[in-house]
Amino acid sequence: MADSRNGRPYRNLRAKLRKEYAAMGAPCALCHERIDYGLQFPHRRAFTLDHKIPVWAGGQDGLENLQPAHMGCNASRGARETNRRRKMRQPAKHRWPDHIVMPEHTSTRW
């Protein structure tokens, strides 16, 4: 089955929405920062269309499922749904190995 996002109808829709979003000054729907609509692929801050519901999950190319985004934001989100947030990795607690002994300070000044 051919991917509908590779065809002329989708390219025409993307060009039309690019003009409309640029006229409105629409920000990236993912990071909420300004999109420079003059930038072109492959710049990470260039405009692209993002599917709110991923195509693999049944999302369509209709206006209600499309939103403006930076290419980099869209690529880093991947095929996850918009309302899902990436689980942030918690920083590891630093543990000194047993063979390292921290010196005891006798003075309160460093």
C-alpha positions as CSV (number, residue, x, y, z in Angstrom):
1,M,0.0,0.0,0.0
2,A,1.4,3.4,-1.0
3,D,2.0,6.0,1.7
4,S,-0.4,8.9,1.1
5,R,2.1,11.4,2.5
6,N,4.4,10.9,-0.5
7,G,1.9,11.9,-3.2
8,R,1.1,15.2,-4.8
9,P,-2.2,15.8,-2.9
10,Y,-0.3,15.7,0.4
11,R,2.5,18.0,-0.9
12,N,-0.2,20.5,-2.2
13,L,-2.0,20.4,1.2
14,R,1.4,20.9,3.0
15,A,2.2,23.9,0.8
16,K,-1.3,25.4,1.3
17,L,-1.1,25.0,5.1
18,R,2.4,26.4,5.2
19,K,1.1,29.6,3.6
20,E,-1.9,29.8,6.0
21,Y,0.1,29.0,9.1
22,A,2.9,31.5,8.1
23,A,0.2,34.3,7.6
24,M,-1.2,33.5,11.1
25,G,2.3,33.3,12.6
26,A,1.4,29.9,14.1
27,P,4.0,28.5,16.5
28,C,5.2,24.9,16.7
29,A,2.5,22.9,18.3
30,L,5.0,20.8,20.2
31,C,7.5,23.3,21.7
32,H,5.4,26.4,21.2
33,E,8.3,28.4,19.8
34,R,8.2,30.5,16.6
35,I,8.6,28.7,13.3
36,D,10.7,30.4,10.6
37,Y,8.6,29.6,7.6
38,G,11.4,30.6,5.2
39,L,13.6,27.7,6.3
40,Q,13.6,24.6,4.1
41,F,14.3,20.9,4.7
42,P,16.6,19.6,6.2
43,H,16.9,22.5,8.7
44,R,15.6,21.2,12.1
45,R,13.7,24.5,12.8
46,A,11.9,24.4,9.4
47,F,8.1,23.9,9.1
48,T,6.5,20.5,8.8
49,L,3.1,19.1,9.4
50,D,2.7,16.9,12.5
51,H,-0.1,14.4,12.9
52,K,-1.7,14.7,16.3
53,I,-2.8,11.0,16.0
54,P,0.0,9.1,14.3
55,V,-0.8,7.5,10.9
56,W,0.0,4.1,12.3
57,A,-2.7,4.6,14.9
58,G,-5.3,5.5,12.3
59,G,-4.6,9.2,12.1
60,Q,-5.7,10.8,8.8
61,D,-4.4,13.7,6.7
62,G,-7.4,15.8,7.6
63,L,-7.1,19.4,8.9
64,E,-8.4,18.3,12.4
65,N,-5.4,15.9,12.7
66,L,-2.7,18.2,11.4
67,Q,-0.7,20.9,13.2
68,P,2.4,23.0,12.5
69,A,5.7,21.8,14.0
70,H,9.4,22.2,13.6
71,M,11.0,19.3,11.8
72,G,13.3,18.6,14.8
73,C,10.4,18.6,17.3
74,N,8.3,16.3,15.1
75,A,11.3,13.9,14.5
76,S,12.1,13.7,18.3
77,R,8.4,13.1,19.2
78,G,8.4,10.2,16.7
79,A,5.1,8.3,16.2
80,R,3.8,9.0,19.7
81,E,0.5,10.7,20.3
82,T,0.8,14.4,21.1
83,N,-0.8,14.2,24.6
84,R,1.7,11.6,25.7
85,R,4.8,12.9,27.2
86,R,8.2,11.2,27.0
87,K,9.2,9.8,30.4
88,M,12.1,11.8,31.6
89,R,15.1,9.8,32.8
90,Q,15.9,10.5,36.4
91,P,19.5,11.4,37.1
92,A,21.5,8.7,38.7
93,K,22.4,9.2,42.3
94,H,26.2,9.5,42.6
95,R,27.7,6.7,44.7
96,W,31.3,6.8,45.5
97,P,33.1,3.4,45.1
98,D,34.1,1.8,48.4
99,H,37.8,2.3,47.7
100,I,37.5,6.1,47.5
101,V,37.5,7.7,50.9
102,M,36.3,11.3,51.1
103,P,38.6,13.4,53.3
104,E,37.0,14.9,56.4
105,H,37.3,18.6,56.6
106,T,38.3,20.0,60.0
107,S,37.6,23.6,59.0
108,T,34.3,25.0,58.1
109,R,35.9,27.2,55.4
110,W,37.0,25.8,52.1
